[in-house]
Amino acid sequence: MPTERLVFRALRKEDFLDLTFELINLHTEGTPLHIVKTDANQPALLIVHFPPQHIVEALSYPSVKPFQAMLSGPSRLAFKLPDDQDRWPLTIKTLLNWRDYRPVLAGNALPPGATNGPEPSPPGPGETALEIPTGMYLSPDELGVWSHAFSQVMHNGRIELWHTRLGERIPANVNGDSEFREGGNTRVIWSPDVNIPYSSSLTEEARKNFAALSADFSIPSLPLWIFQRYGGGEYAYQVWRTNLDGYGLPHQYVPQPVHTPRLMLSSLGAWTKLEGAWEYPTIIAGQNDHLGYPVISYTQWQHIASQGRDQYVKTVKKAYLCDTGHRVSITTITERTFDGVTLSVTALLKQYQYIEILEPIKDYTALASAYKYGGREMPFRRIHITTPSTPELDSFSDSAPFWPKQGGKPFLFQMVAEDWEGNTVHFERPLLCVPLPDEGAGWNHIVQYYNAEEHRDFRAVSLQAQSVALAETTDNSRGKTTLQTDRVVFEAQLVKDDAIGRLPKPHPLFLPTMKEAKVNLPAVDRLLGRSVPVDISLDESYLEAGFERAINKGEIFAKLNRKVELPFPVEKAGGLVKPDTAIQALSRSLGPVADPENLKIGKFDTSIFDKARFLGGITLKDILKQLDFDPDAIIKPTEWSPEKLKEQLDIPEYRLELPFITTRPLYPPGVEYTETAVPIAIETRFVWKPHIQDYGFPETDPFFRFLTTKQDTKFAYDAQLSLNSRLVFPTDGKASSYEVNGSLKDFAMNFAGALTIRFTSLSFCAKSGKKMDVSAKGMDLIFEGPLQFVNTIRNILPADGFSDPPFLDVTTSGIRAGYTLGVPSLGVGIFSLQNISLGASLTLPFNDQPAGVRFAISERHHPFLVTVGVFGGGGFFALALNANGIEQIEAAIEFGGNVSLNLGIASGGIYVMAGIYFGMAGNDVKLTGYLRCGGYLSVLGLIGVSVEFYMGLNYRQKDNGGGEVWGQASVTVGVKVAFLSKSVTLTIERKFAGAAGDPTFADMVEPGDWEQYCLAFA
């Protein structure tokens, strides 16, 4: 470029024209003055320098003082004078006749449609560069022309501010003259590093993005890794293009200029209306940023300024919502607003931001391969954000992840989600808004920030007990992973390594997962009749392999964060068994379960029932056999109808080794499931028919034995324990119904090797609206060993004495059923037998007390009576046994005789009565006996003599373990003569076999008393 330059400054006070003209390769000569080319072989340039065209102001609404503002640098227009002319008159018209001059532009100030050009760089001193707004250099293209007046313009007595407007030539009219149309295109040819020490309409990132979007023709560039591996030849470019195709990226990015309806320059600043919109590929750091495309976040820019001051600025930036991954845009609007705080009329810059949802529906089924566990960690298969746009949000910085807030509280996005079974779930929740990071490591920081414990409340979403299928199901297992969910805690999962390649392109490097959930277990709630909320998380084995049989035979899909005790109501578990356990996990086929690790490998550990009770006192785990189970044999019954299930349970050889508690929807008869089908009820089942085995209490064995094998019980089949509960809850609000059946068949109980009780069937049935029905069929009492002689009495008892028994007492503590048989009175000659009865009862407790039986011959309050001539007596006997041993033995017998003689002048008689009572209840033993005898003699009624002897004995135990027999005897003699009578009684008490319990001599005599006694004999 020629070095010779002339500089003129043109000032015109009337219209404020203030321009500095720089003339290159020109000099002045002649009169009047002309400007003349200095070197005819070099171009002559006219550079027009403007005062600063823009003022960058701080955001100051509401009023913030002092106001902060900064001027932009100067701007310039550069023109090349025509080559076919070498001298021009030095007039204002010559210096302002820009329409006839060719603009000198930067290399990237190309017209629309241009595909090749350089990258942005600082414009040369002889190139057009307009710093509008501050920190950005605009340039029109070669089609742009400038229109302005050469002299001052007056309107109604007022002089117009001198200005020049950017426009375009339009085709010539009929007269051959071209016309001017305001507006055109510009490009941001360069964005220097400008230190603006406060927040303003545009960020530095935005300014640099706009320069790249509108004027960087070098995008994309050959990646360094391809150059290093393949060089810079055609093959390297072929490899590069193949990779670009694989990621869906264009081979070339074509920068689009900024549409400029208005660009007007003046000495007092510029008037602008700039509109930029770009379709730049979304570049995700760590996914597709290795192919020569830089990360650029902005997509839109609108800028309106008047006289160098911003009036309205809008930017739109790409972002994603974490953890859901929905694509959104951050819209930032800055507009001038009148200050409503101060009394003065001041227009300040106010900025507000909102988020628009660009991708309302996110389908996670298509993303399953990118998940660490195949998508099983995310129960929602699709999420639809129904909020199209947020309202104005609290101020935030869009250069880093942020939680959108309104009024200081997190903004709640409205969502509709679909779970594994297509059920819709409505909820609202806050989300983290994530601008595109510049490097791949940024995604890790984003995930860590989102998952931080301090943000747990933001990640916890209330579902208000909506039903959610938390794990995958089949057509036959629908509803079995569906739980009433109160809350879900989400977590973001970082996508890394090979999984990144399985993501659609582009996609943020995170995916949503469920960390934990607070749920109600419908099956448990309905069995217990109350809500039992639990915190669960998805099981590791399920996450790793789903319901793969080789790894997860028990179909475990969730684990409880803290085990929950399950105290079973007996009336809803078949009456015979109280299968209390601790829930630790959830199974698709079995419902709530304990010991999930063994269930996964097909083992059933009976120790999970170490607190469960069978027939009251027996621990359930002791009668269950340790067995491996076949998953198909467990899973199929969960899909059967109630009728088929009952039919199977009635087969003696059939076993269902694991209990299952499941819930499923019921549809009208003949209606199969479809997405539109509406269930008419919800069914909950508890079903179990395990193998059981013999058992005896270790501390009392062989006192009590529970017998199950057909060899011991003499039945055709081994014992069978069956539990089948079904609860139905109509969806139309009608009353629920239930039917509970429990049975124990073909079993026996032996007490002390002397008494065996065999039962063909012991059953329990409870139905809604009906009383409980307890039945014991085929009961058989067999007395053995020392009690074989009682079999004669046993034969009197009816075989079905416990079936539909004459008395049935049902309380909260258990069931007592029994039968009493009265024997008719018998009299033969001088012999009579009265009030004899035989009774038996069975106690079936609901609590931890053992099951027991009681056998009685008459009762204490109604003893039997026997008389033979002058002799008579009576008594009773009762024996109560339970699984722990003898509960009570009680027996009493009385006997005696009475003989009278009358000889006329003398009469008399003698009598003898004796009795004994024995009672044992636990360790308390009581024995009582007495003897009473006497006689009398009367002569003529005037003299009479009577004698009576009485002796009573009692055995009692003492607290120290000793015992004693205490007795009392008395003799009473009475004499009557005429009207006088006198009696004398002598009484004596004695103790026997109780010395170990008596006080010693040392205990009874004090040392001082003994010393005084001894001195008396000295």
Secondary structure, DSSP 8 states (H G I E B T S, - for coil): ----EEEEEEEETTTTEEEEEEEESEEEETTTTEEEES-TTS--EEEEEE----EEE---TTT-SS--EEE---EEEEEE--TT--EEE-SHHHHH-GGGSEE---TT---TT-----------TTS-BEE-STT-EEEE-TTEEEEE-SS--EETTEE---EEEEEEEE---TTS--EEEE-EEEEEEE-------S--SS-HHHHHHHHHHHH-TT-S---HHHHHHHTTSHHHHHHHHHHHHHTT--S------EEEEEEEEETT--EEEEEEE-------TTTTTTSS-----EEEEEEEEETTEEEEEEEEEEEEEETT--EEEEEEEEEEEE-SSSSS--EEEEEEEEEEES--EEESGGGGGGSTTTTTT---SEEEE---B---B----TTS-B--EETTEE--EEEEEE-TT--EEEEEE--EEEE--SSTHHHHHHHHHHH-GGGHHHHEEEEEEEEEE-S---GGGTTTTEEEEEEEEEEEEE--GGGGGGS-SS--SEEEEEEEEEEE-HHHHHHHTS--EEEEEE-HHHHHHTT-TTT-TT-EEEEEEEEEEE---GGGTTSSEE--EEEEEEETTTEEES-HHHHHTTEE-GGGGTT-EETTTEEHHHHB--EE--HHHHHGGGGS-HHHHHHHHTSTT--EEEEEEEEEEE--TT----TT---SEEEEEEEEE--B--B--TTTTTSEEEE-SHHHH-SSS--EEEEEEEEEEETTS---EEEEEEEEEEEEEEETTTEEEEEEEEEEEEETTS--EEEEES-EEEE-GGGGGGHHHHTTS-TTTTSS-SEEEEETTEEEEEEEEE---EEETTEEEES-EEEEEEEEESSSS--EEEEEESBTTB-EEEEETTEEEEEEEEEEEETTEEEEEEEEEEEEEEEEEE-SSEEEEEEEEEEEEEEEETTEEEEEEEEEEEEEEEETTTEEEEEEEEEEEEEEE-TTS-EEEEEEEEEEEEEEETTEEEEEEEEEEEEES-GGGS--HHHHS-HHHHHHHHHTT-
